[in-house]
């Protein structure tokens, strides 16, 4: 097997896609933090700040959507393990031309929470788009990325 294939944990010895067996891994506290950014127009920013959105509270809805997305990650990503979450936090920082979304996920388990954090940030961004699209169809979602993770065999990693 090539070195590249050894790094791809979702590929078995026969080159077939499979779900990684985490049964023998020890349980540990695992955390992951991710972010995304959505650019918005000044008109969308004004509507957001004034609370004049016909669909309701944009930020509260995005926060709930991000939490829900973290909980449903394994339903959306085929080879992702269903993990028990202890904590999900969504932080939304409104700037004049954008909204920065950060997610923090913590679990106790045998596999990491990176995908849950990334899914939470991306769905929160998509929810903001959905809530503000009547005002601004030119919004762009950018910079979805993992910021840091901790726990498991690989330990701590930070961007």
N, C-alpha and C positions, 0 to 999 in steps of 0.2 A: 504494500500500500504506500502511496506517495506521501510525503510530508504534508502536503496541502490537504489531502483527504483525512489525515490524522487530526488536523485542526478543526475540521468540520464535524462536530459532534453529532449532527443529525443525519450523517451518512454512515451506514454500516460497512462491514468488510466487503460486501458484494456491491457497494456503490448505490445501495437503495436508501431512500429516505425512511427514517424511523424516528420514533419518540425515544429520547435518551432514557435509559434506566437509571433512576436516581435512588433506587432502593437501598443500596449499601452506603450511601453518603450519610454523614452525621448531620443531625439537626443543628442549625445555628441561627442566630439572629442575622437577618439580611435586610439591608436597606438600599434604596436606589433613589436618585434624584434626577429628574429630567426637565427639559424646558422646551418651549416652542414660542414663537412670536408671530403675531398677526398684525399686519399694517392696516391702518384704518384712515379714512379721510377725515378732514376737520368737521364735516357735517355729521359723520357717524360719531365722532368724539363728542360733539356737542349734544347729540341725542342721548348718548350713553350717560354723560355727566348730568344732564337735566332729568334723566329717568323718563324720557319721553318715547320709549319704545312700546309699540302696540302689543308686542308679544310678551312683555313683562320685564322683570329684572334680569338683565343680560348676565351680569356677573354671578348672581346667585344660581342661575340656571346652568351656566358654564361650570361652576364649582361642583354642583350636583352631578352633572354629566361626566366630569372627570373622575369623580369618585366611583360612579357606576361603571365607567369604562375599565377602571383598574380591577373591579370585581368580576368583570366579564371577559377579561383578556383571553383566557384559555378557550372561550367560545368563538373568538374572532381569529386567533392565530393557531393554525392546525396542530402544530407540534409543541405548543406551549403547555406546560403543566398547570393544572389547577392548584393554586396555592392558597393557604389560609392567611388572609391579611389581618394584621393587628392594627394598622393605622394607614390612612390615606389622607394626605393634606394637599390642597390645591391653593396656590397663592397667585393672585392676579394683580399685576402692577400696571395701572393705566397711565400711559404717557401720551403726549399730544398727538403723535402719529402712529402709535402702536399700543398693543397690550402684550405684556410679557407674562407667560404662563409658566409656573414652576409646579411640579408635582413631587411629592415625597411619599414613598411607599415603604412600609416596614412589615416584615413577616418573620415567623419562626418556621423554618422548614429545611428541606434538603436541596432546594434549588432557588436561584436568585429572583429578585423582584424587578429587574431591569425592564422587562417587556411591559409589566404593569405600569411602571412609571412613565414609559414612553407612550403607551396607549392612553393613559390618563391625560397627559399634556396635549396629545394630538386631538382627542375627542373634545376636550375643553375648547381648543382653538376652533374646531369645526362647529361647535355649538355657538360660539361667538359669531362666526360667519353666518350661520343660519338665523340667528336672532337679529343681526344688523343688515342682512342682504337687501332688505327693502330700501334702505338708505344708501348703501354702498356696495355695489357688486364688484368693485375693483379691489377689494381686500385681498391680501396675499398672506398665506401661512408659510412661514420660513423657519429655518434654524431649529428644527426638531432634532434634539440630541440628548444623549445621556451626559449628565454632568458629573456624577459620581456614583459609586456602588461600594458596598462593604459586605463582608461575610463570605462564608464558603471557602473553598480551597484557594481561590485566587486572591482572597483578602481584599484590601482597600485599593480602589482605583479612582482617580480624579482626572477630569479633563484639564 
